[in-house]
Amino acid sequence: MVAHKYRIGQTVHFVKPSRGGGIGGTPAGNFRVVSLMPEYLGNNQYRLESVSDGHQRVVTESEIVQQ
């Protein structure tokens, strides 16, 4: 298991994944790391909270970049 790259309280940028192609979903933007979660398919996961509206979501490390 690889250590998480980001830490709780850190602000990161969610990069909307290109998979799917459907309309909707969470738009890209700035999120705060709320908690570190176990890895999924070899990729660390995080619970993030939107800086703008408080919306929370779970993402993998590959879907976020450092702010």
C-alpha positions as CSV (number, residue, x, y, z in Angstrom):
1,M,0.0,0.0,0.0
2,V,1.3,3.4,-1.0
3,A,0.9,6.4,1.4
4,H,-1.7,9.0,0.6
5,K,-0.3,12.0,-1.4
6,Y,-2.7,14.6,0.1
7,R,-3.5,15.3,3.7
8,I,-6.7,16.1,5.6
9,G,-7.5,19.9,5.4
10,Q,-5.5,20.4,2.2
11,T,-7.3,22.1,-0.7
12,V,-7.0,20.2,-4.0
13,H,-8.5,20.5,-7.5
14,F,-10.9,17.9,-8.7
15,V,-10.4,17.0,-12.3
16,K,-13.6,15.8,-13.9
17,P,-12.8,12.3,-15.3
18,S,-13.2,11.9,-19.0
19,R,-14.9,8.5,-18.7
20,G,-18.6,8.1,-19.2
21,G,-19.6,10.8,-21.6
22,G,-23.0,11.4,-19.9
23,I,-24.3,14.8,-18.9
24,G,-24.2,15.8,-15.2
25,G,-21.9,14.8,-12.4
26,T,-19.8,16.9,-10.2
27,P,-18.1,19.8,-12.0
28,A,-14.3,20.2,-11.7
29,G,-13.3,22.7,-9.0
30,N,-11.6,23.2,-5.6
31,F,-12.3,20.8,-2.8
32,R,-11.0,20.3,0.7
33,V,-9.8,16.8,1.8
34,V,-12.1,15.7,4.6
35,S,-10.8,12.2,5.1
36,L,-8.4,9.6,3.8
37,M,-10.0,6.3,2.6
38,P,-8.7,2.9,1.7
39,E,-7.3,2.3,-1.7
40,Y,-9.5,0.9,-4.5
41,L,-8.0,-1.0,-7.4
42,G,-4.6,0.2,-6.3
43,N,-5.5,3.9,-6.2
44,N,-5.9,5.8,-2.9
45,Q,-9.3,7.4,-2.2
46,Y,-10.3,10.6,-0.5
47,R,-13.5,12.1,0.7
48,L,-13.6,15.7,-0.5
49,E,-15.9,18.6,0.3
50,S,-16.5,21.4,-2.3
51,V,-15.1,24.8,-1.2
52,S,-17.9,26.6,-3.0
53,D,-21.1,24.6,-1.9
54,G,-20.1,22.0,0.7
55,H,-21.0,19.1,-1.7
56,Q,-19.0,15.9,-0.7
57,R,-17.8,13.1,-2.9
58,V,-15.4,10.2,-2.9
59,V,-12.6,10.3,-5.5
60,T,-9.4,8.5,-6.3
61,E,-6.0,10.1,-6.2
62,S,-5.8,10.1,-10.0
63,E,-8.8,12.4,-10.2
64,I,-7.3,15.3,-8.1
65,V,-4.2,17.5,-8.4
66,Q,-2.5,19.7,-5.8
67,Q,-3.9,23.3,-5.6
